[in-house]
Amino acid sequence: MSVRVLLAEDQAMVRGALSALLSMEEGIEIVAEAARGDEVLPAALDAFPDVALLDIEMPGGDGLSAAAELKKRLPACRVIILTTFGRAGYLRRAMEAGASGFLLKDAPAAELASAIRRVMGGERVVDPGLAASALSEGGNPLTERERDVLAASADGATIGDIASDLYLSEGTVRNYLSTAIKKLGTRNRVEAARLAEKKGWL
């Protein structure tokens, strides 16, 4: 019995290469492909894959949100997150979203195939370098609301814009920003947003 795999990756060339390489591996069949985050769930509900390989950064919603959706709607489908970014915060968020694996996108096809078989066997598979850096960095100090406010301010939005976008008062937005800046030890919200993004916390 082949392992049925859904592959979600926004770059057509990378998706094509991964699909071709994995199809050559014994016992692995690519049954669906998606180029956007919002295409993952419909494709999965159509094809019922055993494993979903999801890129983190895609248009139409990221791989972490797609992983959480899959966990809710298709709990039997195991998720492996693929990333070009070795950010420890992403790893932690992937595991919180219910992912069974977290690997770098440039891992050899044989390693990916092995990871697919291992998660089917109930294992968790994480790139060892990423696991080590996640442990050494510790957890994300920001609350969910602080993350929302920082993310909304990353593009230089005004306090008023953020307040109306998130249905908060301007005073509340200022408080969240001030706490986040303190926690991250930065001088202002732009630096705080940059640092949080670099660590994969946003």
Phi, psi and omega per residue, in radians:
M1 nan 2.178 3.125
S2 -1.329 2.621 2.993
V3 -1.430 2.185 -3.111
R4 -1.544 2.156 -3.006
V5 -2.100 2.348 2.971
L6 -1.773 2.336 -3.111
L7 -2.068 2.062 3.131
A8 -2.038 2.042 -3.087
E9 -2.756 2.251 -3.031
D10 -1.374 -0.372 -3.139
Q11 -1.540 1.992 -3.026
A12 -0.984 -0.686 -3.088
M13 -1.162 -0.771 3.138
V14 -1.141 -0.757 -3.134
R15 -1.067 -0.781 3.140
G16 -1.083 -0.752 -3.124
A17 -1.144 -0.795 3.134
L18 -1.085 -0.754 -3.133
S19 -1.066 -0.801 -3.122
A20 -1.133 -0.769 -3.115
L21 -1.148 -0.771 -3.114
L22 -1.210 -0.572 3.129
S23 -1.136 -0.409 3.122
M24 -1.407 -0.240 3.127
E25 -1.371 2.406 -3.110
E26 -1.141 2.346 3.041
G27 1.387 0.251 3.109
I28 -2.190 2.266 -3.120
E29 -2.245 2.195 3.077
I30 -1.442 1.984 -3.068
V31 -1.807 -0.229 3.132
A32 -2.775 2.638 3.080
E33 -2.332 2.600 3.104
A34 -2.439 2.545 -3.128
A35 -1.896 -0.123 -3.094
R36 -2.378 2.711 3.116
G37 -1.061 -0.671 -3.094
D38 -1.376 -0.032 3.073
E39 -1.638 -0.215 -3.021
V40 -1.112 -0.935 -3.074
L41 -1.094 -0.859 3.112
P42 -1.005 -0.713 3.139
A43 -1.131 -0.693 -3.130
A44 -1.194 -0.701 3.141
L45 -1.194 -0.399 3.119
D46 -1.437 -0.715 -2.995
A47 -1.801 -0.277 -3.093
F48 0.843 1.112 3.133
P49 -1.286 2.766 3.035
D50 -1.430 -0.605 -3.092
V51 -2.364 2.419 3.042
A52 -1.999 2.158 3.041
L53 -1.691 1.992 -3.025
L54 -2.083 2.236 2.997
D55 -1.269 2.577 3.133
I56 -1.273 -0.900 -2.996
E57 -1.715 1.864 3.104
M58 -2.409 2.703 3.009
P59 -1.202 2.778 3.072
G60 1.287 0.420 3.121
G61 1.941 2.417 -3.063
D62 -1.465 2.968 -3.106
G63 -1.119 -0.494 -3.126
L64 -1.218 -0.723 3.088
S65 -1.150 -0.717 3.129
A66 -1.094 -0.675 3.134
A67 -1.089 -0.759 -3.137
A68 -1.123 -0.699 3.107
E69 -1.093 -0.783 -3.135
L70 -1.069 -0.720 -3.120
K71 -1.043 -0.667 -3.133
K72 -1.261 -0.850 -2.979
R73 -1.556 -0.547 -3.135
L74 -2.318 1.232 -3.018
P75 -1.049 -0.382 -3.138
A76 -1.328 -0.317 -3.124
C77 -1.389 2.141 3.123
R78 -1.533 2.545 -3.061
V79 -2.014 2.327 2.984
I80 -2.075 2.174 3.110
I81 -1.572 2.311 3.072
L82 -1.942 2.379 -3.121
T83 -2.525 2.642 2.988
T84 -1.616 -0.203 -3.068
F85 -1.811 2.028 3.118
G86 -1.463 1.053 -3.107
R87 -1.703 2.202 -3.077
A88 -1.029 -0.665 -3.116
G89 -1.095 -0.593 3.099
Y90 -1.111 -0.718 -3.125
L91 -1.047 -0.835 -3.132
R92 -1.056 -0.782 -3.135
R93 -1.155 -0.609 3.116
A94 -1.107 -0.750 -3.135
M95 -1.173 -0.651 3.092
E96 -1.131 -0.550 -3.139
A97 -1.394 -0.040 3.075
G98 1.667 0.256 3.126
A99 -1.208 2.559 3.096
S100 -1.697 -0.250 -3.108
G101 -2.599 2.719 3.135
F102 -2.589 1.909 -3.046
L103 -2.320 2.730 3.058
L104 -1.348 2.505 -3.046
K105 -1.108 -0.476 -3.099
D106 -1.554 0.267 3.061
A107 -1.113 2.527 3.114
P108 -1.041 2.634 -3.095
A109 -1.003 -0.664 -3.124
A110 -1.097 -0.635 3.134
E111 -1.201 -0.712 3.091
L112 -1.097 -0.775 3.140
A113 -1.076 -0.722 3.119
S114 -1.112 -0.713 3.128
A115 -1.097 -0.718 3.127
I116 -1.051 -0.801 -3.134
R117 -1.150 -0.662 -3.104
R118 -1.204 -0.714 3.117
V119 -1.190 -0.526 3.060
M120 -1.138 -0.485 3.113
G121 -1.505 0.104 3.075
G122 1.625 0.079 3.134
E123 -1.475 2.832 2.933
R124 -1.826 2.337 -3.093
V125 -2.139 2.036 -3.114
V126 -2.258 2.370 3.061
D127 -0.930 2.157 -3.027
P128 -1.036 -0.645 3.132
G129 -1.121 -0.718 3.130
L130 -1.190 -0.682 3.134
A131 -1.077 -0.752 -3.127
A132 -1.122 -0.761 -3.115
S133 -1.227 -0.555 3.106
A134 -1.139 -0.703 -3.139
L135 -1.176 -0.716 -3.073
S136 -1.265 -0.463 -3.105
E137 -1.461 -0.366 -3.097
G138 1.344 -3.032 -3.020
G139 -1.457 3.000 3.091
N140 -1.343 2.067 -3.093
P141 -1.350 -0.187 -3.034
L142 -1.486 2.472 3.023
T143 -1.348 2.938 -3.126
E144 -1.055 -0.731 -3.136
R145 -1.156 -0.714 3.102
E146 -1.077 -0.680 3.104
R147 -1.109 -0.791 -3.136
D148 -1.014 -0.807 -3.074
V149 -1.184 -0.733 3.107
L150 -1.114 -0.772 -3.138
A151 -1.063 -0.717 -3.135
A152 -1.183 -0.456 -3.098
S153 -1.598 -0.108 -3.056
A154 -1.051 -0.537 -3.113
D155 -1.596 0.278 3.104
G156 1.420 0.357 3.115
A157 -1.121 2.626 3.125
T158 -1.357 2.883 3.094
I159 -1.008 -0.716 3.133
G160 -1.083 -0.757 3.118
D161 -1.063 -0.816 -3.101
I162 -1.096 -0.784 -3.130
A163 -1.007 -0.808 -3.101
S164 -1.272 -0.613 3.107
D165 -1.102 -0.690 -3.042
L166 -1.766 0.113 -3.128
Y167 0.967 0.837 3.107
L168 -2.167 2.866 3.034
S169 -1.419 2.777 -3.129
E170 -1.098 -0.634 3.119
G171 -1.086 -0.711 3.128
T172 -1.138 -0.736 3.112
V173 -1.044 -0.804 3.127
R174 -1.026 -0.741 -3.136
N175 -1.092 -0.807 3.137
Y176 -1.076 -0.763 -3.135
L177 -1.106 -0.767 -3.115
S178 -1.088 -0.750 3.120
T179 -1.125 -0.753 -3.135
A180 -1.103 -0.747 3.132
I181 -1.070 -0.758 3.115
K182 -1.081 -0.844 -3.110
K183 -1.043 -0.647 -3.078
L184 -1.568 -0.111 3.097
G185 1.137 0.593 3.134
T186 -1.876 3.011 -3.054
R187 -1.548 -0.469 -3.104
N188 -2.677 3.109 -3.038
R189 -1.244 -0.507 3.118
V190 -1.127 -0.815 3.103
E191 -1.100 -0.713 -3.130
A192 -1.086 -0.783 -3.138
A193 -1.122 -0.709 3.131
R194 -1.088 -0.813 -3.108
L195 -1.124 -0.786 -3.121
A196 -1.101 -0.660 3.132
E197 -1.183 -0.741 -3.134
K198 -1.048 -0.623 -3.119
K199 -1.483 -0.059 3.125
G200 1.381 0.407 -3.098
W201 -1.595 -0.234 -3.115
L202 -1.705 nan nan
